[in-house]
Amino acid sequence: MSTGKIAKQLCIDDLRHAEYYQMQTVFDDLYERSRKGEKFLLLMETILMRENILLAYRNIKANAGSNTAGTDGLNIKDIGRLQPDEVVERVRYIVQGSKHGYRPRPVRRKDIPKPNGSTRPLGIPCIWDRLIQQCIKQVMEPICEAKFSENSFGFRPNRSVEHAIQRATYRMQRSKLHYIIEFDIKAFFDEVNHAKLKRQIWAMGIRDKHLIYVLGQILKASIKLPDGKMVYPEKGTPQGGIISPLLANIVLNELDHWVESQWQDNPVARKYYVGINRKNGSEHLGEGYEAMRKTRLKEMYIVRYADDFRIFCRTKTDAENTKTAVIKWLRERLKLEVSDEKTRIVNAKRRFAEFLGFKMKLHLKAGKYVVMSHMSDKAFSRAVEKICTQAKNVAKPRAAYTEEREVKLYNAMVTGIQNYYCIATNVSKDCDRIYRRAMVIFTNRLSMQGGTRLRRKGRELTRTERKRYGESKCLRFIAGSWEPIYPIGYIRHKKPMAKKRSVCSYTADGRREIHDDLRIQNKYLMWEMMRKPAYGKSAELADNRISLFSAQYGKCAVTGNPFQTTEEIHCHHKKPRHKGGKDEYGNLILVLEPVHRLIHSTKQKIVEYYLDLLKLNARQITKVNGLRKQAGLKPIHKS
């Protein structure tokens, strides 16, 4: 660059981690082979690779849920204390070392309250079983992604609720399909047929019998209820398991392709002219569709997010016939039942259709029908209850909570609601109603003799706060803590964006728009360090060492000189372990061996020797002294 500045690097955590462990090329190869229709017979070899196991540890460690213990009482920190090769060997033994084969430990059941008063059963596997599931998911996902539908958006890389809402909006507004079938599958995750799922996995080209056996053991793992009673499931996928979302998508992928085969990908359309979009390479089957509309074929398009899906039709008759056909197909093919009460046909020109917490309706504007969207009634009620309850907590903090902490929790709720619902066209009206209710609580409960504790001025806002709320006239501060109360009504609609067809995590071209390669000159040294056994070192330290190498661009943190060999790379604990220092990322730094010795030297002769050897300048000596101070040592002075 002409300015000499380094452009901001795009980074997706999972992709970066795969680069650290040199697994991205392996995943890319699996994806490409799957696209070509190849069959996979020896996937367990890839799943149990040392690099894949350590990558799984890294990905799980980054998840906050990894600190939740299963029935064995262990969490990710217990694994992190082991040496990397111990972790690898333990995983391999659990999967294939036992004479009885893989036997997952019982899953801990935890009931999560739902807004309607009922509970959602959540299964928490033991941490070693979660690690194994992550190993499997990393290898299966690129194979499955090559086979999944473009109309599926839930629990998939580079896809989100925003993309699903955009697709639904497009079908209503641009495709002019205003008859929407809202489907609700009864207890989907609890009703998945295991035998059918295994056949679907086989049909996707995953023909490794050992892997399918392991997946079968995961599916029927025993469940330990809160009262200690054991349950042995014969159907369903455990909610809370790492691999469950992927398995759920495999189940419903057959539905996606069946619906698409009825119209969108019907071979009849291809008998006519097929145009190609120059930008993204997508096909145009417009002439074929026009010809198909003269037949008795039903026009239908599906948009699915996990088990929540909508089918869009042009006429009421098509919608009624499609509804009947899909219900019958789900029952006969997937052994799934739909809820009669919640499954309905909506004319979006007359009524609101609901999807993923939004309600959408076609509104006549300037002679054209455009989508008008709000928070759904249920979502609005939940948001009101959530915000108002927390506003009361701010006015009267709960036990063990400070006012400042309650305010931060309130602000986090506001930000979460705004981030999710900002793609609704009328979100400002909904949030303004919530804001008015919340301010009534704040005004009444923060009143005091002579006035109110609400002020127009308070502490200095952060850069993010200024950018988001700095111009709002509704921003208030609480006298005493002087914390800001984010105005939930101050929100602007964001147009939902479509997912780019070119974006893909498993091709070099598809990653360019979302992720940049590592800017390290010597990647091979990093990979050599990753493969080198870390004798006497924990898995956590070995993993953080790789991250530090990347963050420091392969250079010593003190001298700035590039590392040349793994032997000269020393990992220094800022707070020594004998003083309570841990192997966490923030407590580590990579330096050259002589620099490390200089940091810990207490004898003047040795200090002078390394000063003469390293030829440190004043700034570098200051860095060394800073590290020595953290270690409880006296500063050094250059004579």
C-alpha positions in Angstrom: 0.0 0.0 0.0 1.1 3.5 -0.8 0.4 4.8 2.6 2.6 2.2 4.3 -0.3 1.1 6.5 -1.4 -2.5 6.8 -5.0 -3.0 5.8 -7.3 -4.4 8.4 -7.3 -8.2 8.3 -10.5 -10.1 7.9 -10.7 -13.0 10.2 -13.2 -15.8 11.0 -12.2 -17.6 14.1 -12.9 -21.1 13.0 -11.0 -20.6 9.7 -8.1 -19.1 11.5 -7.9 -22.0 13.9 -7.9 -24.4 11.0 -5.0 -22.6 9.5 -3.1 -22.8 12.8 -3.4 -26.6 12.7 -2.9 -26.9 8.9 -6.4 -28.5 8.5 -7.9 -26.0 6.1 -6.5 -27.8 3.0 -7.9 -31.1 4.3 -11.4 -29.6 4.7 -11.1 -28.0 1.3 -10.3 -31.3 -0.3 -13.2 -33.1 1.5 -15.6 -30.4 0.2 -14.3 -30.6 -3.4 -14.5 -34.4 -3.4 -18.0 -34.3 -2.0 -19.1 -31.9 -4.8 -17.8 -34.4 -7.3 -19.9 -37.1 -5.7 -17.1 -39.2 -4.3 -17.7 -41.7 -1.5 -15.8 -41.5 1.8 -14.8 -44.9 3.4 -12.0 -44.0 5.8 -13.0 -40.8 7.5 -12.1 -42.0 11.0 -8.4 -41.7 10.0 -9.0 -38.0 9.3 -11.1 -37.5 12.4 -8.5 -39.0 14.7 -5.6 -37.1 13.2 -3.5 -35.3 15.8 -4.1 -31.9 14.2 -7.8 -32.4 14.0 -8.1 -33.4 17.7 -6.1 -30.4 18.8 -8.1 -28.2 16.5 -11.3 -29.5 18.1 -9.8 -28.6 21.6 -9.1 -25.1 20.3 -12.6 -24.6 18.9 -14.3 -25.9 22.0 -12.1 -23.8 24.3 -13.3 -20.7 22.5 -16.9 -21.6 23.5 -18.1 -20.3 26.8 -20.2 -23.4 27.2 -17.1 -25.5 27.5 -16.8 -24.5 31.2 -20.1 -26.3 31.9 -19.5 -29.8 33.4 -21.3 -33.0 32.3 -22.1 -36.0 34.5 -18.4 -36.6 35.2 -17.9 -33.1 36.7 -15.1 -32.2 34.2 -14.8 -29.2 31.9 -12.4 -27.9 29.2 -9.9 -26.7 31.8 -9.4 -30.3 33.0 -8.4 -31.2 29.4 -6.3 -28.1 29.0 -4.1 -29.2 31.9 -3.0 -32.4 30.1 -0.2 -32.5 27.6 -1.3 -32.3 24.0 -0.2 -35.8 23.1 -2.1 -37.1 26.2 -5.2 -35.4 24.9 -4.7 -37.0 21.5 -4.1 -40.5 22.9 -7.1 -40.3 25.3 -9.5 -39.3 22.4 -8.2 -42.2 20.3 -8.5 -44.7 23.1 -12.1 -43.6 23.9 -13.1 -44.0 20.3 -11.3 -47.1 19.2 -9.2 -48.4 22.1 -11.8 -50.0 24.3 -12.7 -53.6 23.5 -16.4 -52.7 23.9 -16.1 -49.9 21.3 -17.1 -46.3 21.8 -19.5 -45.8 24.7 -20.3 -42.2 25.5 -21.0 -41.3 29.1 -24.5 -40.4 30.2 -25.7 -37.0 29.1 -26.7 -34.5 31.9 -30.3 -33.3 31.4 -31.1 -29.6 32.1 -34.5 -28.1 31.5 -34.4 -24.6 30.0 -37.5 -22.4 30.7 -39.4 -21.3 27.6 -41.4 -18.1 27.3 -44.7 -20.0 27.2 -44.1 -21.5 30.6 -42.9 -24.9 29.4 -39.3 -26.2 29.3 -36.9 -27.2 26.6 -34.8 -30.3 27.5 -31.1 -29.6 27.0 -28.6 -32.5 27.1 -25.1 -31.7 28.2 -22.6 -34.4 27.2 -19.4 -35.0 29.1 -16.4 -32.8 28.0 -14.5 -35.8 26.4 -17.6 -36.7 24.4 -18.0 -33.1 23.3 -14.4 -33.1 22.1 -15.1 -36.2 20.1 -18.3 -34.7 18.6 -16.3 -31.6 17.6 -13.7 -33.8 15.9 -16.5 -35.5 13.9 -18.3 -32.3 13.1 -15.1 -30.6 11.7 -14.7 -33.5 9.1 -18.3 -34.1 8.3 -19.3 -30.5 7.8 -17.4 -29.8 4.6 -18.8 -33.0 3.1 -22.3 -32.1 4.0 -22.0 -28.4 3.0 -21.3 -29.5 -0.5 -24.7 -31.3 -0.5 -26.9 -28.9 1.5 -29.5 -26.7 -0.2 -29.0 -23.0 -0.8 -32.4 -22.4 0.8 -31.2 -23.7 4.2 -29.8 -21.1 6.6 -29.7 -22.4 10.2 -26.6 -23.7 11.9 -24.4 -23.3 8.8 -21.2 -21.4 8.3 -21.6 -17.9 6.7 -25.4 -18.0 7.0 -27.7 -16.3 9.5 -31.2 -15.2 10.4 -30.6 -12.0 8.3 -30.1 -14.1 5.2 -33.2 -16.2 5.8 -35.4 -13.1 6.3 -33.9 -11.5 3.2 -34.8 -14.7 1.2 -38.4 -14.7 2.6 -38.7 -11.0 1.8 -37.5 -11.6 -1.7 -40.1 -14.4 -2.3 -42.9 -12.2 -1.0 -41.9 -8.9 -2.7 -39.9 -9.7 -5.9 -41.3 -13.2 -6.7 -44.8 -12.0 -5.8 -45.6 -15.1 -3.8 -48.0 -14.0 -1.1 -49.5 -17.3 0.0 -47.2 -18.6 2.8 -47.4 -22.0 4.5 -46.2 -21.8 8.1 -45.0 -25.2 9.3 -44.4 -26.4 12.8 -42.9 -29.8 13.4 -43.9 -31.4 16.7 -40.8 -31.9 18.9 -38.5 -32.2 15.9 -35.3 -32.9 17.8 -37.0 -35.5 20.0 -38.6 -37.3 17.1 -35.7 -37.9 14.6 -35.7 -41.5 13.4 -32.2 -42.9 14.0 -32.4 -45.6 11.3 -33.6 -43.0 8.7 -30.8 -40.6 9.7 -28.1 -43.2 9.3 -29.4 -43.9 5.8 -29.4 -40.2 4.9 -25.7 -40.0 6.1 -24.9 -43.0 3.9 -26.7 -41.3 1.0 -24.5 -38.2 1.4 -21.5 -40.4 0.6 -20.3 -41.0 4.2 -19.7 -44.7 4.0 -17.3 -45.2 6.9 -19.1 -47.8 9.0 -17.0 -47.1 12.1 -18.0 -43.4 11.9 -21.7 -44.4 11.5 -21.4 -46.7 14.5 -19.9 -43.9 16.6 -22.7 -41.6 15.5 -25.3 -44.2 16.5 -23.7 -44.5 19.9 -23.9 -40.7 20.3 -27.6 -40.7 19.3 -28.6 -43.3 21.8 -26.4 -42.1 24.7 -28.2 -42.5 28.0 -29.7 -39.4 29.7 -29.4 -38.7 33.4 -32.4 -36.7 34.7 -32.1 -34.2 37.5 -33.6 -36.8 39.9 -30.9 -39.3 39.0 -33.1 -41.5 36.9 -31.6 -42.8 33.6 -33.4 -42.6 30.2 -32.3 -44.5 27.1 -33.6 -42.7 24.0 -34.6 -44.7 20.9 -35.2 -41.7 18.7 -34.2 -38.0 18.6 -31.0 -36.0 18.5 -29.8 -34.7 21.9 -30.3 -30.9 22.1 -27.1 -29.4 23.4 -24.8 -31.8 21.6 -22.2 -30.2 19.3 -23.0 -32.4 16.4 -26.8 -32.2 16.8 -27.4 -29.1 14.6 -25.5 -30.8 11.8 -27.4 -34.0 12.1 -30.7 -32.0 12.1 -29.7 -30.3 8.9 -28.9 -33.7 7.3 -32.4 -34.9 8.3 -34.2 -31.9 6.7 -31.9 -31.6 3.7 -34.0 -34.2 2.0 -37.0 -32.1 2.5 -35.3 -29.1 1.0 -34.3 -30.9 -2.1 -37.7 -32.6 -2.5 -39.5 -29.2 -2.4 -37.0 -27.7 -4.8 -37.5 -30.7 -7.2 -41.2 -29.9 -7.5 -40.6 -26.5 -9.1 -37.3 -24.6 -8.5 -35.0 -27.5 -9.8 -37.7 -29.3 -11.9 -36.1 -30.9 -15.0 -38.9 -29.5 -17.1 -37.5 -25.9 -16.7 -34.2 -27.0 -18.1 -35.7 -28.0 -21.4 -35.9 -24.3 -22.1 -33.2 -21.6 -22.3 -31.0 -21.4 -19.2 -29.3 -18.0 -18.6 -26.2 -17.5 -16.5 -25.7 -14.6 -14.1 -22.3 -13.1 -15.0 -21.7 -11.9 -11.4 -22.2 -15.0 -9.4 -22.7 -17.8 -11.9 -26.2 -18.6 -10.9 -28.7 -20.0 -13.4 -31.8 -18.2 -14.8 -34.6 -20.5 -15.6 -37.2 -17.8 -16.3 -38.4 -19.1 -19.6 -38.7 -22.6 -18.2 -40.8 -21.4 -15.2 -43.1 -19.4 -17.5 -43.7 -22.6 -19.5 -44.3 -24.6 -16.3 -46.9 -22.2 -15.1 -49.1 -23.4 -18.0 -49.0 -26.9 -16.5 -50.6 -28.3 -13.4 -47.3 -28.2 -11.5 -47.4 -26.5 -8.1 -45.2 -23.4 -7.8 -43.4 -23.5 -4.5 -40.2 -22.2 -2.8 -38.8 -23.2 0.6 -36.9 -21.1 3.1 -35.7 -23.0 6.1 -33.8 -22.2 9.3 -33.2 -25.4 11.3 -36.6 -27.0 11.9 -38.5 -23.7 11.3 -39.4 -23.4 7.6 -41.8 -21.6 5.3 -43.1 -22.5 1.8 -44.1 -19.7 -0.6 -46.8 -20.2 -3.2 -48.6 -18.1 -5.8 -52.2 -19.2 -5.4 -54.3 -20.5 -2.6 -55.0 -23.7 -4.4 -51.3 -24.4 -4.8 -50.7 -23.6 -1.1 -53.5 -26.0 0.0 -52.2 -28.8 -2.2 -48.6 -28.2 -1.2 -49.5 -28.2 2.5 -51.2 -31.5 2.2 -48.3 -33.0 0.1 -45.6 -31.8 2.5 -47.4 -33.1 5.6 -47.8 -36.5 4.0 -44.2 -36.5 2.8 -42.9 -35.6 6.3 -45.0 -38.4 7.9 -44.1 -41.1 5.4 -40.4 -40.2 4.6 -39.1 -38.8 7.8 -41.6 -40.1 10.4 -42.3 -36.6 11.6 -45.6 -35.0 12.5 -46.6 -31.4 12.2 -48.7 -29.4 14.6 -52.2 -28.9 13.2 -52.7 -25.8 15.4 -49.5 -24.1 14.4 -49.4 -25.1 10.7 -51.4 -22.7 8.6 -51.7 -20.9 5.3 -51.4 -17.1 5.4 -52.3 -14.6 2.7 -49.6 -12.0 3.3 -51.7 -9.3 1.5 -54.3 -9.6 4.3 -52.6 -10.9 7.4 -49.1 -11.0 9.0 -47.0 -14.1 8.4 -44.5 -15.0 11.1 -41.0 -16.3 10.8 -38.0 -16.4 13.2 -39.5 -13.8 15.6 -40.6 -11.4 12.8 -44.1 -10.8 11.3 -44.3 -9.7 7.7 -47.1 -8.4 5.5 -47.4 -7.1 2.0 -48.3 -3.4 2.0 -49.5 -1.5 -1.1 -47.2 1.5 -1.7 -47.0 3.6 -4.8 -48.9 0.9 -6.8 -46.6 -1.9 -5.7 -46.7 -4.4 -2.9 -43.7 -4.1 -0.5 -42.9 -6.0 2.7 -43.7 -4.3 6.0 -42.2 -6.1 8.9 -42.4 -5.9 12.8 -41.3 -7.9 15.7 -43.8 -10.7 16.1 -46.4 -10.4 18.9 -44.7 -13.1 21.0 -41.2 -11.6 20.5 -42.5 -8.1 21.4 -44.2 -9.4 24.6 -41.0 -11.2 25.6 -38.9 -8.2 24.9 -41.2 -5.9 27.0 -41.1 -8.4 29.9 -37.4 -8.8 29.7 -36.6 -5.0 29.5 -39.1 -4.0 32.1 -38.0 -6.7 34.6 -34.4 -5.6 34.2 -35.3 -1.9 34.5 -36.8 -2.8 37.9 -33.6 -4.5 38.8 -31.6 -1.4 38.0 -33.9 0.7 40.3 -33.5 -1.9 43.0 -30.4 -4.1 42.5 -30.7 -7.8 43.4 -28.6 -9.3 46.2 -24.9 -9.6 45.3 -25.5 -7.3 42.3 -24.4 -3.6 42.1 -26.3 -0.9 40.3 -23.6 -0.6 37.8 -23.8 -4.3 36.9 -27.5 -4.2 36.6 -27.3 -1.3 34.2 -24.7 -3.1 32.1 -27.1 -6.1 31.9 -29.9 -3.9 30.9 -27.7 -2.3 28.2 -26.6 -5.7 26.9 -30.3 -6.7 26.5 -31.0 -3.5 24.6 -28.1 -4.1 22.3 -29.1 -7.7 21.7 -32.7 -6.8 20.8 -31.6 -4.0 18.5 -29.0 -6.1 16.7 -31.5 -8.9 16.0 -34.6 -7.0 15.1 -33.0 -4.0 13.2 -33.8 -5.8 9.9 -37.5 -5.3 10.5 -38.8 -2.3 8.5 -40.9 -0.9 11.4 -38.5 -1.9 14.2 -38.3 1.8 15.3 -42.1 1.8 16.1 -41.8 -1.5 18.1 -38.7 -0.4 20.0 -40.3 3.0 20.8 -43.2 1.3 22.5 -40.7 -0.7 24.6 -38.7 2.4 25.4 -41.8 4.3 26.7 -42.7 1.4 29.1 -39.1 1.2 30.3 -38.8 4.9 30.9 -42.0 4.9 33.0 -40.3 2.4 35.3 -37.0 4.4 35.4 -38.8 7.7 36.0 -41.0 6.4 38.8 -38.5 4.2 40.6 -35.4 6.4 40.3 -37.2 9.4 41.7 -36.1 11.0 44.9 -36.9 14.0 47.0 -36.5 17.0 44.8 -36.4 15.3 41.5 -35.1 12.2 39.7 -31.7 10.4 39.5 -31.9 10.5 35.7 -29.5 13.0 34.2 -28.7 14.1 30.7 -24.9 14.0 31.4 -22.7 11.4 32.9 -19.5 9.5 32.3 -17.7 9.8 29.1 -19.0 7.4 26.4 -16.8 4.9 24.8 -16.1 5.2 21.0 -18.8 2.5 20.3 -21.3 4.1 22.5 -20.8 7.5 20.9 -21.1 6.1 17.5 -24.3 4.3 18.3 -26.1 6.6 20.8 -24.1 9.8 20.9 -26.6 11.8 18.9 -29.7 10.5 20.7 -31.7 13.0 22.8 -33.2 10.1 24.8 -29.9 9.0 26.3 -29.9 9.3 30.1 -27.4 8.7 32.9 -28.0 7.5 36.5 -26.7 9.9 39.1 -24.3 8.2 41.5 -22.9 5.5 39.2 -23.2 7.9 36.2 -23.7 4.9 33.9 -25.7 5.5 30.6 -29.0 3.9 30.0 -29.1 2.9 26.3 -32.3 4.2 24.6 -33.9 1.1 23.0 -36.1 3.4 20.9 -33.1 4.9 19.2 -32.7 2.4 16.4 -32.5 2.6 12.6 -33.8 -0.1 10.2 -31.1 -2.1 8.4 -31.9 -3.6 5.1 -31.4 -7.4 5.3 -28.6 -8.5 3.0 -28.6 -11.7 0.9 -25.8 -14.3 1.3 -23.4 -14.0 -1.5 -23.2 -17.2 -3.6 -19.5 -16.9 -4.0 -18.8 -17.0 -0.2 -17.7 -20.4 1.0 -15.5 -21.5 3.9 -14.1 -24.5 1.9 -12.7 -22.9 -1.2 -9.8 -20.4 -1.6 -12.0 -18.1 -3.8 -14.9 -18.3 -1.4 -12.9 -17.3 1.6 -11.5 -14.1 0.1 -14.4 -11.9 0.9 -14.7 -13.0 4.5 -11.3 -14.1 5.6 -7.6 -13.3 4.9 -4.8 -15.7 5.0 -2.2 -15.5 7.7 0.3 -12.7 7.3 3.2 -14.7 8.6 6.3 -15.1 6.5 7.3 -18.4 8.1 4.1 -20.5 8.4 6.1 -23.7 8.3 7.9 -22.8 11.5 4.5 -22.3 13.2 3.3 -25.7 11.9 6.6 -27.3 13.0 6.0 -25.8 16.5 2.5 -27.1 16.5 3.6 -30.7 15.7 6.5 -30.7 18.1 5.7 -32.6 21.3 5.3 -30.2 24.2 6.9 -32.3 26.9 5.9 -31.1 30.3 3.6 -28.4 28.8 -0.1 -28.2 29.0 -2.4 -28.4 26.0 -3.6 -24.9 26.8 -0.1 -23.5 26.7 0.7 -25.4 23.5 -2.4 -24.0 21.8 -1.9 -20.4 23.1 1.7 -20.6 21.9 0.5 -21.0 18.3 -1.9 -18.0 18.7 0.9 -15.9 20.0 3.2 -16.8 17.1 0.5 -15.5 14.8 -0.3 -12.4 16.8 3.4 -11.5 17.0 3.8 -12.2 13.2 6.5 -14.8 14.0 8.7 -12.3 15.8 10.2 -11.9 19.2 8.0 -9.6 21.4 11.0 -7.7 22.7 13.6 -7.5 19.9 11.2 -7.7 16.9 13.6 -10.2 15.2 11.9 -13.1 13.3 12.2 -16.6 14.9 14.3 -19.0 12.8 14.0 -22.3 14.7 11.6 -23.8 17.2 14.4 -24.3 19.7 14.9 -20.5 20.0 11.2 -19.8 20.7 10.6 -19.5 24.4 7.2 -19.0 26.0 7.5 -16.6 28.9 4.9 -16.4 31.7 4.4 -12.7 32.7 3.2 -13.8 36.1 5.4 -16.8 37.1 3.6 -20.1 37.7 5.1 -20.4 41.2 3.3 -17.1 42.0 0.0 -18.3 40.7 0.4 -17.5 37.0 -1.5 -19.7 34.6 -1.1 -20.9 31.0 -3.8 -18.6 29.7 -3.2 -16.4 26.6 -3.0 -13.1 28.4 -0.2 -14.3 30.7 2.1 -15.5 27.9 4.5 -13.9 25.5 7.0 -15.4 23.0 10.6 -14.2 23.1 14.0 -15.4 21.9 15.9 -17.7 24.2 18.6 -15.1 25.2 15.9 -12.6 25.9 14.1 -15.1 28.2 17.2 -15.8 30.1 17.8 -12.0 30.5 14.3 -11.6 31.9 15.0 -14.1 34.6 18.7 -13.4 35.3 19.5 -12.2 38.8 23.3 -12.2 38.7 24.9 -9.0 37.3 27.5 -10.8 35.2 24.9 -12.8 33.4 22.8 -9.7 32.8 25.8 -7.9 31.3 26.6 -10.9 29.1 23.1 -11.0 27.6 23.0 -7.2 27.3 26.2 -7.3 25.3 25.0 -10.2 23.2 21.6 -8.8 22.4 22.6 -5.1 21.9 19.2 -3.9 23.1 18.1 -0.3 22.7 16.4 1.8 25.4 12.9 0.9 24.3 13.7 -2.8 24.3 15.3 -2.6 27.8 12.1 -0.9 29.0 10.1 -3.9 27.7 12.4 -6.3 29.5 12.2 -4.3 32.7 8.4 -4.3 32.4 8.4 -8.1 32.2 10.9 -8.4 35.1 8.7 -6.2 37.3 5.7 -8.5 36.6 8.0 -11.4 37.6 8.9 -9.7 40.9 12.6 -8.9 39.8 14.6 -5.7 39.9 15.0 -3.6 36.7 18.3 -3.8 34.8 20.3 -0.8 33.7 22.5 -0.5 30.7 26.0 0.7 31.7 
